[in-house]
Amino acid sequence: MLIRILAFLLETLFFLLISAALLRAWMNWTRVNMSAQPGSFVMALTDWIVKPLRRTLPQSLGKSRVDWASVIAAVVLALVYAMLWGLLFGVLLGVTHWMPDLALTALSGLFVFALKMLVRVALQTMMILVIGFAILSWVQPGSPVYNLLGRLTEPLLTPLRRFIPAIGGVDLSALALILILQIGLMVLGQA
């Protein structure tokens, strides 16, 4: 029971950290003001890992529209989560220097686990943003939060709007994106 509680707390902590790093990268990509909320929260949560990465990355990456420091921070956090998860569940405890095949299998399994965690967090974070946008479009359109969520979700909703017409004045692109994200999570769970 204690290990399950620790696993839950570990996953919750790393979900928050990884999603904050990915959200920071996405907010920079969409050119959202980082001084307002949730930008200042995301920056406060991730500065400890993103700022040192920015100083160590080549200057040519800094000129890109992609916030590579935040993306790399999310990858590093996913790898740390996978290593801690492996230690917690004993995946790494049986690996010794005299079992190189087992060590390679365990490490490759942890890399796949980290990649799955990274993709799952990205899909779930985007789903939260889209659901928030859809709810606010009905309850409080025009609010500052609605506008922020609109800017964050627009790059994914715009291509869908080309194929999915509004029915009775209702934009169904958010619903379609939620379905696509959910299917992505289902496929990820089976992989």
N, C-alpha and C positions, 0 to 999 in steps of 0.2 A: 504494500500500500504506500509506503514512504517513497519508493522509487517512482511509482505512478504520479505522486504529488510533485516530486522533483522534476519529472519529465514534463508535466503540465506547466509548471512555473518556468522551466527552461525554455520551452516552446513559446510561451506567452511573451517572455522577455525578448527572445530573439525575433519573434514575429514583429514586435513593436520596433525594434532597432532596424531590422532589414527593411520593413515597410517605410520607415522614416527615411532611410538612405535612398530607397527607390523613389519615394515621393519627392525628395529633394532634387534628384536628377530629373524627374518628370516636370517639376515646377520650373526648373531652370530651362528645360527644353521648350516649354510653352511660354516662357518669358513672364511668369507670374511674379508679382512683387513679393519678395521674400521678407520684407520688413513687417508685413501684416500677418495676421494669423491665417492659416496654420504654419506659414513660413518661418516665423520666429521660433515656434515650438520645434519644428523639424530641424532647424539649424542648431538650436540648443541641444537637441537630442543626439545630433550626429557630428557636431564640430570636433569632438575629441578624436574622431577617426578620419574625417574628411580633410581637415586642415593639414595634418601631417602628410597625408597622401598628396595633396595639392603641391606641397613644397618639394616632394620627391619625384613627382611625375615630370617628364620632359615638357619644356615650354610649348612645343608644337601641339601637344594635346590640350593645353589651356586655351588655345585659339579656336578649338572646335566648338560647335554648338552643343555637343554632348558633354555633360558634366561627368567626365571619366572618373574623377576622384570619388564621387558619390556612387557610381556604378561599381567601381572596384571595392569600395567600402561595403556595399551590399554583398558582393561575392565573398569577401573576406569574412564577413559576419556569418554568412551561410556555412562557410568551411569550418569556422570555429564552433558553430552550433553542431555541425555533424561530428566533429571530433569530441565535443563534450557529450553528445548523445551516445557516441560509440563507447566512451569511457564509462558512462552511466550504466549502459546495458551490457558491458563486458565484451563488446566486439573487439576492442583493442587489447584487452588484458591477456588473451591467449596467444597474441602475436609476439614471437620472440625472434632473435637473430638467427636461430637455426631452422626457422620455417619461412623462407623467403616467399614461397608460392602463396602461403596463407596470408602473409603480410601484404603482398601485392593485391590479392583478392579483397582483403579487408579494406585497404586504402582506396582501391577503385570503387568499392561499394559505398564508402563514405563520400567520395567525390560525387557519385550519382545521387546519393541521398541529399547532399548539399545543393546540387543543381535542381533537384525536385523541390526542395524547400524554397529556393529562390524563385522558381517559376510559380509555385503555389502562392507564395506571398504576393507576387506581382499580380496574379489573377484575382486574388481575394481583395487586395487593396483597390484595384480598379473597379471591382464589383461594388465595394463600399461607396466609392465615389459616384458611380453611375446610379446606384439606388438613392443616395442622398440627392443627386441632381433630379432624378425622376420625382421623388417626393416633394421637393421644393418647387418643382415646376407646377405642381397642383396647389400647394399650400401657400407659398410665398414667392411667386415669380418676381424678379426684379430686385430681390434683396442682395446685399453684398455677397453673402455666402452662395446664393444661387449663381451669381455672375462668376465667382471664383470656380465653382464646380463646373460651370459651363465651359470655362476656358480650359479646365483640366480634361474634360471628357470630349470636347469638340473634335480633337484630332481623330478619335475613334468613331464618333457618331456620324461625322460628315460623310464618309464613304458609304455607310449603311443607308443614309437618307437618300442617296442616289437610286437605290434599289427598292426601298420600302417607302411607299407613299403614305402621307398622313391620311388617316381614315376618320372622317367626321371631325376634322380639325385636331385630332390627337396624333402626336408624333410617336410612332411605335419603335423608333430606332433604339431607344434606351432599353426597351423590353427585349429587342432582338440581340443587343449587345450583352445583356444579362444572360440570355440563353446561351450565347456563344461562349461566354466566360465560364458558365456552369458546365457546359459540355467539355471545355478545356480542363476543368478541374476533375471531371469524371474520367477523362482519358488519362490524365496524370495519375490518378489514383489506381488505375489498372496497369500502368506501366511499371 
